[in-house]
Amino acid sequence: MPTIPLFETPPNANAWHRVRSPGGYEWWNFAAASDDGETEISATFHDGYPLHPRYLAAYRKYLKNPTQNPPPTPADFPYSSLTITRRGKKPKTYGAVAPFVSADDAVRVSVGPDEFYVYNTGVVHVIAGNKKRSAIEFAFASPPIAPLSVSLQANHQWIIPAARCDVTGTIWTKGKSSPFKGVGYRDHYFGAGPIENDIRNWFGGRLFIGQRVLAFHIVSLVDRQAQAAIRLVDLTPDAARELEVTAASMDIHRRVPWRAPYPSRVAISDMILRKPKLLASRPRWQRLSYEGTFGGQTGRAVCEMIHPRR
């Protein structure tokens, strides 16, 4: 009997992998910080939101009795989100649950009215949100580079398809528009199974510092005998390269109302993150900002802490 592949490998690494495995996922992430340091945005597009409680419950139910329960797949749990953070103000977050659609011959993804697509020039057009509340229409531009693929664990992959991006566009808040110009970053993840099967804690983010972006992850595995996956990538205006990690530490002392901990200090090689500020929180996930330093420069980091097994 022929087997059905758990995912496909498209010619363009940043295109849709058609993940079919029960509990699998794929998502694309866009982030930007304004040149004046006053505004940050984060937009995500999910084919299978991996932390959705109903997705996790359906997967566990399927495992318990696979002949009586259909396998839940990414197509059952699409999701998109947008967060706009202005200095000194509470973050504005918008989420949408709608059918996921992707083109086979190009990098183009939509979740309901939210979408992004890549022009032949490499510029990415991103539309997300609701103009009556909060929305963006941005262009992410960067020189063409070979996508950088990084394994976080055998079943979980991280793809960086572009160098540091120049970002221009418009932000709408309550129907009023304002121009945006800044530095951006985009990446892409996919996995052939639930995150909770392999990963105990996942801390990652990006540090905007001058004209570069540092992207990073510390992934603690369920197998406590296995070494944590620690990755640090340097994105400059014309390249993306993985840096050697010479040392790493993460001090986890702080807690939020659901008792999910998050780091008070993070160090990966010469990059140091301090002074955390909680921006948003759910039982399995937190978004935080940090003051970051690298190479004698100071910037601001936006990070996520995931607790898949809570």
Protein Blocks (a to p, Z undefined) as FASTA:
>chain_A
ZZddfbdcdfblkbcehiabghiacddddddddfklpaccdddddehiaklmklmmmmmm
mmmmmmlpccddfklmgcdddddddehiacddddddddddddfkbccddehjbccdddfk
opacddedjfklcccdddddddddddddddfbfklccddfbdcddddddddeehiacddd
ddddddddddfbdfklmmmbdcdddddehjbdcdddddddfblmbccddddddddfkbcc
ddddfbdcdddfbdcfkopacdfbdcehjbccehiadfbdcfkbccddddddeehiacdd
ddddddfkZZ
